[in-house]
Amino acid sequence: MPDLSLSHARTIIAIALKTARDTNLSPLAVTVLDAGARPVASEREDGAGFLRLDIAHAKAAGAIGMGYGTRDLAKRAAGNPGFYAALYAVSDGGMAPSPGGVLLRNPAGEVIGAVGISGDTGDNDELCAVAGCTAAGLAFDTGA
């Protein structure tokens, strides 16, 4: 399973959104990106703010760009705000240092993409991402 398929992305999205509904979370936006940070699939629930897909994309792209999940990205940004402000500028605002950006890996440990979720707390966004990745049978890295 070296590649990230549309089937994987659809499973991640479906299970992430089901998890959100089953736990009564705020409406979410979910995006799945390939290893080049190009969209594979995205969905935004009714009631999710119009910026939520952009935030979800920034979480996933930030994880891919830095090589670790956004939970770790948030921790590192808090400890070195000047460097991460520069990264934010260099990426044209394309990074969001908040949990909910999860790297996807193949069996060899190589990054094959990422999922980003936005709409609830970062912890809850990440919870939904992990549920989706698990259901899709993909290895993942939250940065925890």
C-alpha positions in Angstrom: 0.0 0.0 0.0 2.5 2.6 -1.1 0.0 5.2 -2.4 -2.8 7.2 -0.9 -6.0 6.4 -2.9 -9.2 8.2 -3.3 -10.8 5.3 -1.5 -8.6 5.9 1.5 -9.4 9.6 1.5 -13.2 8.9 1.3 -13.0 6.5 4.2 -11.0 9.0 6.3 -13.5 11.7 5.6 -16.6 9.5 6.2 -15.4 8.1 9.5 -14.0 11.5 10.7 -17.4 13.1 10.1 -19.3 10.1 11.6 -17.1 10.3 14.7 -17.9 14.0 15.0 -21.6 13.4 14.7 -21.5 10.5 17.2 -19.8 12.7 19.7 -21.8 15.8 19.0 -18.9 18.0 17.9 -19.2 21.2 16.0 -19.5 21.0 12.2 -16.2 20.0 10.6 -14.2 20.5 7.4 -11.9 17.6 6.4 -9.3 17.6 3.7 -6.9 14.8 2.6 -3.8 15.8 0.7 -1.2 13.6 -1.1 2.5 13.8 -0.3 2.9 16.9 -2.6 0.2 18.7 -0.6 -2.3 18.4 -3.4 -6.0 17.7 -2.5 -7.2 14.2 -2.9 -10.7 14.8 -1.4 -12.3 17.4 0.9 -15.7 17.9 2.5 -17.2 20.7 4.7 -20.3 19.9 6.8 -23.3 22.1 6.7 -22.8 24.8 9.4 -19.0 24.7 9.2 -17.6 28.2 8.7 -16.4 29.1 5.3 -12.7 29.3 6.4 -12.7 25.8 7.8 -11.6 24.1 4.6 -8.7 26.6 4.4 -7.7 25.9 8.0 -7.9 22.1 7.4 -5.8 22.4 4.3 -3.2 24.5 6.3 -3.1 21.9 9.0 -2.5 19.0 6.6 0.0 21.0 4.4 1.9 22.2 7.5 2.3 18.6 8.7 3.6 17.5 5.2 5.9 20.5 4.9 7.5 20.1 8.3 7.4 16.3 8.4 5.5 16.0 11.7 1.9 16.2 12.9 0.5 19.5 13.9 0.3 18.6 17.6 4.1 18.7 17.5 4.1 21.7 15.2 2.0 23.6 17.9 4.4 22.6 20.7 7.4 23.7 18.6 5.8 27.0 17.6 5.1 27.9 21.2 8.8 27.3 22.0 10.2 29.2 19.0 7.6 31.7 17.9 10.0 33.8 15.7 11.1 30.8 13.6 7.5 29.6 13.2 6.3 33.1 12.3 8.9 33.1 9.5 7.7 29.7 8.3 4.1 31.0 8.3 5.2 33.9 6.2 7.3 31.7 3.8 4.3 29.4 3.3 2.0 32.3 2.5 -0.1 31.4 5.6 -0.3 27.8 4.5 0.5 26.3 8.0 -1.8 26.1 11.0 0.0 25.0 14.2 -2.9 23.4 16.0 -3.7 19.7 16.5 -5.8 18.2 13.7 -3.1 17.8 11.0 -2.0 14.1 10.9 0.6 12.7 8.6 -0.2 9.5 6.7 2.6 6.9 6.2 3.2 3.8 4.1 4.5 0.6 5.7 8.1 1.8 5.1 7.3 4.9 7.1 7.4 7.3 4.2 4.9 10.2 4.1 2.2 9.5 1.6 -0.1 12.5 2.6 -1.9 14.1 5.4 -5.4 14.7 6.7 -6.4 18.1 8.2 -9.5 18.7 10.1 -11.0 22.0 11.5 -14.2 23.0 13.2 -14.0 22.0 16.8 -11.1 22.1 19.3 -7.7 20.9 18.0 -7.9 17.9 20.2 -11.3 16.9 18.9 -10.2 17.6 15.3 -7.3 15.2 15.8 -9.5 12.6 17.4 -11.7 12.5 14.3 -8.6 12.4 12.0 -7.2 9.4 14.0 -10.5 7.6 13.7 -10.6 8.1 10.0 -7.0 7.0 9.5 -7.5 3.9 11.6 -10.6 3.0 9.6 -8.8 3.5 6.3 -6.0 1.1 7.6 -3.3 3.7 7.2 -0.4 4.4 9.5 -0.4 7.9 10.9 1.6 10.3 12.9 -0.1 13.0 15.0 3.1 14.5 16.3 2.3 13.5 19.9 
